[in-house]
């Protein structure tokens, strides 16, 4: 096979990140997938259609040193040119009390460190390589929002409980704006 395009996927050990890594690998991309644990990397490669084209790299996006070391490794692998990045690493707090008044601040802080600042760290570290290739950046966020009425009774007094039912508000496609798109700066 000739020179293949390279995609970096953060959070490739499970869920959407793993599925995307395996899909792109099957489509012929050289995939660099970040994982936090070596055994997750081995499992990722074991599931690949082209195992020699899937490179797991250990990285914790909450650790600046890890992100910089991982970016240096990506630069070595790609020659400093990255065709695509899927910023996907993230966590969700779906255990315990997830209400606005019940979720511990430490849990929210951890989510922000991974889901927001982790994405910022990883994206900043790889933007020069994306620009060099005129590459594409795709972002997925596990940041969640809930709307609660401040005058509502506390959770223990409610007759209803939050559930994983479909969102009560209609979801509509975003309308195009007249300004530049988020990825336009990479072009």
MDAnalysis code that builds the backbone (N, CA, C; Angstrom):
import MDAnalysis as mda
import numpy as np

u = mda.Universe.empty(561, n_residues=187, atom_resindex=np.repeat(np.arange(187), 3), trajectory=True)
u.add_TopologyAttr("name", ["N", "CA", "C"] * 187)
u.add_TopologyAttr("resid", np.arange(1, 188))
u.add_TopologyAttr("resname", ["UNK", "UNK", "UNK", "UNK", "UNK", "UNK", "UNK", "UNK", "UNK", "UNK", "UNK", "UNK", "UNK", "UNK", "UNK", "UNK", "UNK", "UNK", "UNK", "UNK", "UNK", "UNK", "UNK", "UNK", "UNK", "UNK", "UNK", "UNK", "UNK", "UNK", "UNK", "UNK", "UNK", "UNK", "UNK", "UNK", "UNK", "UNK", "UNK", "UNK", "UNK", "UNK", "UNK", "UNK", "UNK", "UNK", "UNK", "UNK", "UNK", "UNK", "UNK", "UNK", "UNK", "UNK", "UNK", "UNK", "UNK", "UNK", "UNK", "UNK", "UNK", "UNK", "UNK", "UNK", "UNK", "UNK", "UNK", "UNK", "UNK", "UNK", "UNK", "UNK", "UNK", "UNK", "UNK", "UNK", "UNK", "UNK", "UNK", "UNK", "UNK", "UNK", "UNK", "UNK", "UNK", "UNK", "UNK", "UNK", "UNK", "UNK", "UNK", "UNK", "UNK", "UNK", "UNK", "UNK", "UNK", "UNK", "UNK", "UNK", "UNK", "UNK", "UNK", "UNK", "UNK", "UNK", "UNK", "UNK", "UNK", "UNK", "UNK", "UNK", "UNK", "UNK", "UNK", "UNK", "UNK", "UNK", "UNK", "UNK", "UNK", "UNK", "UNK", "UNK", "UNK", "UNK", "UNK", "UNK", "UNK", "UNK", "UNK", "UNK", "UNK", "UNK", "UNK", "UNK", "UNK", "UNK", "UNK", "UNK", "UNK", "UNK", "UNK", "UNK", "UNK", "UNK", "UNK", "UNK", "UNK", "UNK", "UNK", "UNK", "UNK", "UNK", "UNK", "UNK", "UNK", "UNK", "UNK", "UNK", "UNK", "UNK", "UNK", "UNK", "UNK", "UNK", "UNK", "UNK", "UNK", "UNK", "UNK", "UNK", "UNK", "UNK", "UNK", "UNK", "UNK", "UNK", "UNK", "UNK", "UNK", "UNK", "UNK", "UNK", "UNK", "UNK", "UNK"])
u.atoms.positions = np.array([
    [0.844, -1.179, 0.000],
    [0.000, 0.000, 0.000],
    [0.884, 1.235, 0.000],
    [0.509, 2.284, -0.719],
    [1.259, 3.527, -0.768],
    [1.119, 4.296, 0.531],
    [1.509, 5.556, 0.467],
    [1.409, 6.408, 1.643],
    [-0.055, 6.558, 2.022],
    [-0.350, 6.279, 3.268],
    [-1.735, 6.405, 3.718],
    [-1.875, 7.651, 4.577],
    [-3.079, 8.106, 4.680],
    [-3.382, 9.260, 5.527],
    [-3.345, 8.813, 6.981],
    [-2.992, 9.752, 7.855],
    [-2.866, 9.443, 9.273],
    [-3.902, 10.215, 10.077],
    [-4.583, 9.504, 10.961],
    [-5.564, 10.114, 11.853],
    [-5.178, 9.821, 13.298],
    [-5.261, 10.830, 14.138],
    [-5.060, 10.693, 15.580],
    [-6.422, 10.694, 16.246],
    [-6.633, 9.731, 17.128],
    [-7.888, 9.659, 17.866],
    [-7.563, 9.589, 19.345],
    [-7.992, 10.612, 20.102],
    [-7.818, 10.551, 21.553],
    [-8.988, 9.775, 22.139],
    [-8.725, 9.045, 23.221],
    [-9.783, 8.247, 23.838],
    [-10.185, 7.068, 22.974],
    [-9.182, 6.358, 22.438],
    [-9.457, 5.270, 21.494],
    [-9.633, 3.908, 22.157],
    [-9.609, 3.838, 23.474],
    [-9.686, 2.527, 24.124],
    [-11.110, 1.982, 24.231],
    [-12.118, 2.844, 24.100],
    [-13.493, 2.347, 24.232],
    [-14.467, 3.271, 23.504],
    [-15.690, 2.817, 23.399],
    [-16.786, 3.626, 22.885],
    [-16.594, 4.151, 21.480],
    [-16.985, 5.411, 21.277],
    [-16.933, 6.049, 19.965],
    [-15.492, 6.116, 19.452],
    [-14.543, 6.398, 20.342],
    [-13.145, 6.489, 19.931],
    [-12.627, 5.174, 19.390],
    [-12.926, 4.091, 20.084],
    [-12.488, 2.765, 19.621],
    [-13.152, 2.421, 18.284],
    [-14.449, 2.634, 18.201],
    [-15.169, 2.312, 16.964],
    [-14.628, 3.126, 15.787],
    [-14.333, 4.397, 16.018],
    [-13.797, 5.249, 14.952],
    [-12.406, 4.798, 14.550],
    [-11.571, 4.459, 15.531],
    [-10.210, 3.982, 15.240],
    [-10.261, 2.722, 14.380],
    [-11.112, 1.789, 14.749],
    [-11.211, 0.539, 13.996],
    [-11.793, 0.774, 12.597],
    [-12.762, 1.674, 12.500],
    [-13.365, 1.987, 11.199],
    [-12.337, 2.626, 10.263],
    [-11.622, 3.622, 10.755],
    [-10.626, 4.287, 9.909],
    [-9.491, 3.344, 9.538],
    [-9.109, 2.476, 10.473],
    [-8.074, 1.479, 10.188],
    [-8.545, 0.557, 9.064],
    [-9.777, 0.124, 9.148],
    [-10.342, -0.745, 8.120],
    [-10.413, -0.030, 6.762],
    [-10.587, 1.293, 6.794],
    [-10.670, 2.092, 5.563],
    [-9.288, 2.433, 4.998],
    [-8.223, 1.982, 5.660],
    [-6.891, 2.189, 5.118],
    [-6.078, 3.302, 5.753],
    [-6.625, 3.982, 6.746],
    [-5.877, 5.018, 7.438],
    [-4.841, 4.395, 8.369],
    [-3.715, 5.084, 8.507],
    [-2.811, 4.781, 9.618],
    [-3.419, 5.524, 10.802],
    [-3.744, 4.800, 11.853],
    [-4.431, 5.385, 13.005],
    [-3.511, 5.366, 14.218],
    [-3.395, 6.518, 14.845],
    [-2.706, 6.627, 16.127],
    [-3.803, 6.835, 17.154],
    [-3.959, 5.885, 18.058],
    [-5.026, 5.953, 19.051],
    [-4.456, 6.116, 20.450],
    [-4.911, 7.145, 21.160],
    [-4.418, 7.308, 22.525],
    [-5.234, 6.454, 23.484],
    [-4.515, 5.864, 24.420],
    [-5.105, 5.029, 25.470],
    [-4.406, 5.383, 26.771],
    [-5.060, 5.154, 27.888],
    [-4.415, 5.430, 29.177],
    [-3.655, 4.230, 29.710],
    [-3.988, 3.032, 29.245],
    [-3.367, 1.816, 29.772],
    [-2.857, 0.953, 28.615],
    [-1.677, 0.376, 28.781],
    [-1.070, -0.447, 27.730],
    [-1.985, -1.590, 27.292],
    [-2.672, -2.225, 28.245],
    [-3.547, -3.350, 27.881],
    [-4.692, -2.905, 26.968],
    [-5.139, -1.641, 27.120],
    [-6.168, -1.117, 26.216],
    [-5.614, -0.975, 24.802],
    [-4.339, -0.590, 24.713],
    [-3.694, -0.484, 23.404],
    [-3.577, -1.831, 22.725],
    [-3.211, -2.847, 23.502],
    [-3.093, -4.201, 22.942],
    [-4.458, -4.695, 22.454],
    [-5.506, -4.435, 23.225],
    [-6.850, -4.850, 22.821],
    [-7.303, -4.104, 21.563],
    [-6.936, -2.843, 21.451],
    [-7.290, -2.057, 20.272],
    [-6.635, -2.643, 19.022],
    [-5.348, -2.931, 19.120],
    [-4.626, -3.505, 17.979],
    [-5.184, -4.883, 17.624],
    [-5.532, -5.654, 18.640],
    [-6.072, -6.999, 18.398],
    [-7.381, -6.954, 17.611],
    [-8.146, -5.874, 17.737],
    [-9.415, -5.757, 17.020],
    [-9.296, -5.132, 15.645],
    [-8.080, -4.746, 15.250],
    [-7.882, -4.008, 14.003],
    [-7.838, -4.925, 12.783],
    [-8.407, -4.459, 11.683],
    [-8.338, -5.184, 10.413],
    [-6.908, -5.163, 9.871],
    [-6.201, -4.072, 10.110],
    [-4.809, -3.907, 9.676],
    [-3.968, -3.533, 10.898],
    [-3.618, -4.510, 11.736],
    [-2.939, -4.208, 12.997],
    [-1.636, -3.425, 12.839],
    [-0.942, -3.612, 11.718],
    [0.308, -2.877, 11.505],
    [0.068, -1.396, 11.208],
    [-1.184, -1.014, 10.973],
    [-1.537, 0.377, 10.676],
    [-2.254, 1.051, 11.845],
    [-2.279, 0.400, 13.001],
    [-2.906, 0.983, 14.185],
    [-1.854, 1.053, 15.285],
    [-1.552, 2.265, 15.720],
    [-0.477, 2.499, 16.676],
    [-1.066, 3.085, 17.955],
    [-1.109, 2.292, 19.033],
    [-1.587, 2.853, 20.295],
    [-0.466, 3.648, 20.969],
    [-0.825, 4.790, 21.537],
    [0.124, 5.624, 22.265],
    [-0.511, 5.956, 23.610],
    [0.228, 5.692, 24.685],
    [-0.296, 5.946, 26.021],
    [-0.308, 7.446, 26.295],
    [-1.436, 7.953, 26.775],
    [-1.555, 9.378, 27.091],
    [-2.735, 9.612, 28.020],
    [-2.491, 10.403, 29.056],
    [-3.555, 10.896, 29.928],
    [-3.688, 12.376, 29.615],
    [-4.798, 12.790, 29.025],
    [-4.955, 14.178, 28.581],
    [-4.988, 15.186, 29.722],
    [-5.094, 14.724, 30.969],
    [-5.051, 15.648, 32.102],
    [-3.618, 15.956, 32.516],
    [-2.641, 15.284, 31.915],
    [-1.245, 15.444, 32.273],
    [-0.502, 16.126, 31.121],
    [-0.060, 17.364, 31.337],
    [0.606, 18.139, 30.285],
    [1.838, 17.417, 29.737],
    [2.624, 16.801, 30.614],
    [3.810, 16.070, 30.165],
    [3.417, 14.917, 29.240],
    [2.390, 14.163, 29.611],
    [1.901, 13.066, 28.764],
    [1.489, 13.580, 27.380],
    [0.745, 14.683, 27.363],
    [0.242, 15.221, 26.088],
    [1.406, 15.674, 25.212],
    [2.395, 16.361, 25.798],
    [3.535, 16.828, 25.010],
    [4.369, 15.653, 24.502],
    [4.561, 14.635, 25.352],
    [5.313, 13.444, 24.926],
    [4.564, 12.707, 23.820],
    [3.262, 12.613, 23.950],
    [2.452, 11.951, 22.934],
    [2.498, 12.737, 21.629],
    [2.434, 14.067, 21.693],
    [2.504, 14.886, 20.485],
    [3.869, 14.724, 19.805],
    [4.925, 14.641, 20.601],
    [6.257, 14.415, 20.024],
    [6.303, 13.062, 19.309],
    [5.694, 12.059, 19.912],
    [5.645, 10.725, 19.294],
    [4.849, 10.763, 17.991],
    [3.721, 11.466, 17.993],
    [2.927, 11.609, 16.766],
    [3.766, 12.303, 15.695],
    [4.512, 13.335, 16.082],
    [5.380, 14.028, 15.132],
    [6.428, 13.107, 14.536],
    [6.997, 12.217, 15.365],
    [7.974, 11.245, 14.863],
    [7.328, 10.285, 13.866],
    [6.149, 9.810, 14.202],
    [5.448, 8.835, 13.351],
    [5.038, 9.461, 12.024],
    [4.574, 10.705, 12.075],
    [3.979, 11.326, 10.887],
    [4.922, 12.245, 10.128],
    [6.105, 12.496, 10.665],
    [6.982, 13.479, 10.035],
    [6.477, 14.895, 10.226],
    [5.668, 15.103, 11.251],
    [5.157, 16.440, 11.568],
    [3.945, 16.867, 10.773],
    [3.302, 15.923, 10.097],
    [2.122, 16.231, 9.278],
    [0.997, 15.286, 9.683],
    [-0.114, 15.840, 10.135],
    [-1.242, 15.041, 10.620],
    [-2.476, 15.372, 9.802],
    [-3.048, 14.357, 9.148],
    [-4.194, 14.575, 8.259],
    [-5.502, 14.831, 8.994],
    [-5.684, 14.171, 10.138],
    [-6.948, 14.313, 10.858],
    [-6.743, 14.042, 12.338],
    [-7.540, 14.721, 13.150],
    [-7.545, 14.478, 14.588],
    [-8.994, 14.437, 15.057],
    [-9.312, 13.395, 15.818],
    [-10.621, 13.269, 16.449],
    [-10.383, 13.411, 17.944],
    [-10.678, 14.592, 18.482],
    [-10.526, 14.856, 19.906],
    [-11.739, 14.268, 20.610],
    [-11.540, 13.131, 21.247],
    [-12.654, 12.340, 21.745],
    [-12.515, 11.939, 23.207],
    [-11.307, 12.032, 23.786],
    [-11.118, 11.575, 25.166],
    [-12.096, 12.293, 26.086],
    [-12.757, 11.532, 26.927],
    [-13.702, 12.150, 27.838],
    [-14.308, 11.151, 28.797],
    [-14.907, 11.688, 29.838],
    [-15.602, 10.872, 30.827],
    [-16.975, 11.477, 31.071],
    [-17.873, 10.659, 31.570],
    [-19.207, 11.134, 31.941],
    [-19.522, 10.615, 33.331],
    [-20.117, 11.453, 34.140],
    [-20.509, 11.039, 35.478],
    [-21.958, 10.572, 35.427],
    [-22.146, 9.289, 35.298],
    [-23.499, 8.754, 35.223],
    [-23.827, 7.897, 36.454],
    [-23.059, 8.053, 37.521],
    [-23.314, 7.301, 38.748],
    [-23.646, 8.270, 39.877],
    [-24.398, 7.810, 40.791],
    [-24.724, 8.647, 41.946],
    [-25.662, 9.775, 41.571],
    [-25.658, 10.785, 42.381],
    [-26.535, 11.933, 42.185],
    [-25.923, 12.841, 41.125],
    [-26.572, 12.961, 39.992],
    [-26.060, 13.793, 38.909],
    [-26.838, 15.111, 38.803],
    [-27.612, 15.418, 39.824],
    [-28.358, 16.676, 39.806],
    [-27.401, 17.834, 40.078],
    [-27.845, 19.034, 39.735],
    [-27.018, 20.224, 39.924],
    [-26.622, 20.396, 41.382],
    [-27.546, 20.118, 42.295],
    [-27.224, 20.322, 43.702],
    [-26.573, 19.116, 44.364],
    [-26.604, 17.976, 43.710],
    [-26.083, 16.770, 44.344],
    [-24.742, 16.277, 43.846],
    [-24.319, 16.733, 42.681],
    [-23.050, 16.260, 42.115],
    [-21.895, 16.966, 42.824],
    [-20.981, 16.206, 43.414],
    [-19.864, 16.836, 44.126],
    [-18.998, 17.683, 43.188],
    [-18.522, 18.810, 43.697],
    [-17.681, 19.699, 42.905],
    [-16.418, 18.973, 42.446],
    [-15.891, 18.070, 43.259],
    [-14.692, 17.311, 42.863],
    [-14.964, 16.480, 41.599],
    [-16.162, 15.944, 41.475],
    [-16.533, 15.179, 40.278],
    [-16.609, 16.099, 39.064],
    [-17.231, 17.253, 39.253],
    [-17.324, 18.222, 38.160],
    [-15.941, 18.717, 37.751],
    [-15.065, 18.925, 38.733],
    [-13.704, 19.365, 38.445],
    [-12.969, 18.317, 37.614],
    [-13.103, 17.059, 37.982],
    [-12.461, 15.978, 37.232],
    [-12.982, 15.938, 35.792],
    [-14.292, 16.094, 35.635],
    [-14.880, 16.101, 34.298],
    [-14.331, 17.260, 33.464],
    [-14.189, 18.430, 34.070],
    [-13.659, 19.585, 33.342],
    [-12.190, 19.372, 32.974],
    [-11.416, 18.761, 33.876],
    [-10.007, 18.492, 33.593],
    [-9.857, 17.563, 32.391],
    [-10.706, 16.554, 32.310],
    [-10.622, 15.598, 31.198],
    [-11.326, 16.143, 29.963],
    [-12.583, 16.493, 30.102],
    [-13.429, 16.785, 28.943],
    [-13.158, 18.131, 28.289],
    [-12.785, 19.121, 29.066],
    [-12.535, 20.435, 28.487],
    [-11.040, 20.713, 28.374],
    [-10.351, 20.792, 29.521],
    [-8.931, 21.136, 29.478],
    [-8.097, 20.061, 28.797],
    [-8.485, 18.793, 28.935],
    [-7.779, 17.722, 28.233],
    [-7.869, 17.897, 26.730],
    [-9.055, 18.251, 26.253],
    [-9.226, 18.493, 24.811],
    [-8.403, 19.697, 24.373],
    [-8.410, 20.761, 25.169],
    [-7.623, 21.951, 24.830],
    [-6.141, 21.595, 24.746],
    [-5.632, 20.876, 25.747],
    [-4.214, 20.477, 25.745],
    [-3.868, 19.686, 24.481],
    [-4.673, 18.673, 24.195],
    [-4.393, 17.794, 23.059],
    [-4.487, 18.557, 21.736],
    [-5.491, 19.378, 21.583],
    [-5.661, 20.129, 20.337],
    [-4.512, 21.113, 20.147],
    [-4.168, 21.870, 21.186],
    [-3.075, 22.831, 21.065],
    [-1.770, 22.141, 20.678],
    [-1.521, 20.972, 21.244],
    [-0.273, 20.257, 20.972],
    [-0.191, 19.754, 19.529],
    [-1.335, 19.529, 18.889],
    [-1.336, 18.934, 17.548],
    [-1.700, 19.901, 16.426],
    [-2.120, 21.113, 16.747],
    [-2.505, 22.063, 15.699],
    [-1.398, 22.340, 14.683],
    [-0.138, 22.484, 15.093],
    [0.894, 22.710, 14.060],
    [0.958, 21.579, 13.032],
    [0.788, 20.346, 13.478],
    [0.829, 19.209, 12.550],
    [-0.412, 19.177, 11.654],
    [-1.554, 19.545, 12.209],
    [-2.779, 19.618, 11.408],
    [-2.665, 20.718, 10.360],
    [-2.125, 21.863, 10.767],
    [-1.970, 22.966, 9.817],
    [-1.009, 22.580, 8.691],
    [0.063, 21.868, 9.046],
    [1.049, 21.459, 8.040],
    [0.420, 20.587, 6.956],
    [-0.600, 19.814, 7.320],
    [-1.272, 18.932, 6.358],
    [-2.556, 19.536, 5.815],
    [-2.888, 20.749, 6.308],
    [-4.208, 21.317, 6.010],
    [-5.265, 20.288, 6.418],
    [-5.049, 19.725, 7.614],
    [-5.854, 18.620, 8.107],
    [-7.185, 19.024, 8.701],
    [-7.869, 18.038, 9.195],
    [-9.225, 18.199, 9.727],
    [-9.242, 17.879, 11.217],
    [-9.922, 18.705, 11.975],
    [-10.114, 18.494, 13.407],
    [-11.592, 18.241, 13.663],
    [-11.886, 17.128, 14.324],
    [-13.254, 16.811, 14.728],
    [-13.240, 16.711, 16.240],
    [-14.210, 17.327, 16.886],
    [-14.283, 17.306, 18.349],
    [-15.555, 16.626, 18.812],
    [-15.405, 15.813, 19.842],
    [-16.534, 15.189, 20.522],
    [-16.384, 15.568, 21.988],
    [-17.451, 15.955, 22.619],
    [-17.359, 16.379, 24.006],
    [-18.329, 15.602, 24.872],
    [-17.845, 15.201, 26.027],
    [-18.710, 14.532, 26.986],
    [-19.222, 15.526, 28.021],
    [-19.022, 16.809, 27.777],
    [-19.600, 17.795, 28.690],
    [-21.110, 17.695, 28.591],
    [-21.767, 17.665, 29.724],
    [-23.213, 17.489, 29.738],
    [-23.855, 18.692, 30.405],
    [-25.043, 18.985, 30.007],
    [-25.771, 20.091, 30.617],
    [-27.165, 19.630, 30.975],
    [-27.636, 20.077, 32.081],
    [-29.010, 19.800, 32.504],
    [-29.649, 21.120, 32.882],
    [-30.892, 21.258, 32.594],
    [-31.613, 22.466, 32.969],
    [-32.500, 22.138, 34.158],
    [-32.337, 22.884, 35.224],
    [-33.153, 22.684, 36.419],
    [-33.741, 24.022, 36.821],
    [-34.966, 24.005, 37.213],
    [-35.629, 25.205, 37.695],
    [-35.212, 25.426, 39.153],
    [-34.688, 26.618, 39.449],
    [-34.200, 26.903, 40.801],
    [-35.312, 26.815, 41.843],
    [-36.561, 27.020, 41.429],
    [-37.655, 26.961, 42.392],
    [-38.225, 25.548, 42.546],
    [-37.663, 24.593, 41.828],
    [-38.144, 23.211, 41.926],
    [-37.785, 22.635, 43.292],
    [-38.566, 21.679, 43.779],
    [-38.238, 21.064, 45.066],
    [-36.937, 20.270, 44.958],
    [-36.252, 20.028, 46.085],
    [-35.030, 19.229, 46.043],
    [-35.329, 17.828, 45.512],
    [-34.300, 17.124, 45.000],
    [-34.529, 15.815, 44.383],
    [-35.298, 14.832, 45.258],
    [-35.062, 14.853, 46.562],
    [-35.735, 13.899, 47.447],
    [-37.243, 14.134, 47.536],
    [-37.698, 15.334, 47.188],
    [-39.124, 15.664, 47.285],
    [-39.844, 15.638, 45.934],
    [-39.126, 15.346, 44.875],
    [-39.749, 15.324, 43.547],
    [-40.544, 14.045, 43.351],
    [-41.635, 14.145, 42.597],
    [-42.417, 12.957, 42.260],
    [-41.835, 12.241, 41.055],
    [-40.993, 12.893, 40.302],
    [-40.353, 12.280, 39.147],
    [-38.846, 12.234, 39.395],
    [-38.195, 11.329, 38.711],
    [-36.736, 11.181, 38.828],
    [-36.120, 11.321, 37.435],
    [-34.936, 11.926, 37.347],
    [-34.269, 11.992, 36.043],
    [-34.039, 10.589, 35.493],
    [-34.164, 10.449, 34.197],
    [-33.948, 9.148, 33.571],
    [-33.194, 9.336, 32.275],
    [-32.907, 8.244, 31.613],
    [-32.206, 8.304, 30.331],
    [-33.205, 8.285, 29.180],
    [-34.346, 8.864, 29.377],
    [-35.328, 8.939, 28.305],
    [-34.891, 10.022, 27.327],
    [-35.465, 10.056, 26.131],
    [-35.083, 11.081, 25.164],
    [-35.222, 12.483, 25.749],
    [-34.346, 13.362, 25.294],
    [-34.326, 14.744, 25.768],
    [-35.672, 15.404, 25.520],
    [-36.200, 16.137, 26.494],
    [-37.539, 16.720, 26.346],
    [-37.588, 17.905, 25.389],
    [-36.456, 18.517, 25.086],
    [-36.454, 19.664, 24.201],
    [-36.203, 19.200, 22.773],
    [-36.852, 19.811, 21.801],
    [-36.632, 19.384, 20.415],
    [-35.190, 19.669, 20.007],
    [-34.619, 18.739, 19.262],
    [-33.266, 18.935, 18.760],
    [-33.362, 19.300, 17.296],
    [-32.749, 20.388, 16.945],
    [-32.778, 20.827, 15.564],
    [-31.356, 20.966, 15.061],
    [-31.197, 20.874, 13.781],
    [-29.880, 21.043, 13.185],
    [-29.451, 22.492, 13.344],
    [-28.161, 22.722, 13.592],
    [-27.704, 24.105, 13.701],
    [-27.886, 24.837, 12.378],
    [-28.151, 26.124, 12.471],
    [-28.306, 26.908, 11.256],
    [-26.944, 27.427, 10.834],
    [-26.677, 27.466, 9.548],
    [-25.396, 27.981, 9.081],
    [-25.233, 29.447, 9.456],
    [-24.028, 29.820, 9.847],
    [-23.785, 31.225, 10.170],
    [-23.061, 31.881, 9.002],
    [-23.030, 33.186, 9.021],
    [-22.347, 33.893, 7.951],
    [-20.851, 33.978, 8.229],
    [-20.427, 33.638, 9.437],
    [-19.011, 33.716, 9.794],
    [-18.259, 32.468, 9.415],
    [-16.949, 32.448, 9.691],
    [-16.132, 31.279, 9.341],
    [-16.493, 30.080, 10.217],
    [-16.321, 28.893, 9.677],
    [-16.578, 27.680, 10.445],
    [-15.407, 27.436, 11.386],
    [-15.619, 26.576, 12.379],
    [-14.581, 26.295, 13.359],
    [-13.316, 25.759, 12.709],
    [-13.437, 24.914, 11.711],
    [-12.280, 24.310, 11.082],
    [-11.646, 25.170, 9.999],
    [-12.271, 26.321, 9.694],
    [-11.778, 27.122, 8.593],
    [-10.356, 27.638, 8.831],
    [-9.990, 27.861, 10.089],
    [-8.649, 28.344, 10.396],
    [-7.561, 27.342, 10.057],
    [-7.924, 26.059, 9.924],
    [-6.947, 25.037, 9.584],
    [-6.700, 24.981, 8.076],
    [-7.583, 25.513, 7.312],
    [-7.485, 25.399, 5.850],
    [-6.505, 26.394, 5.282],
])
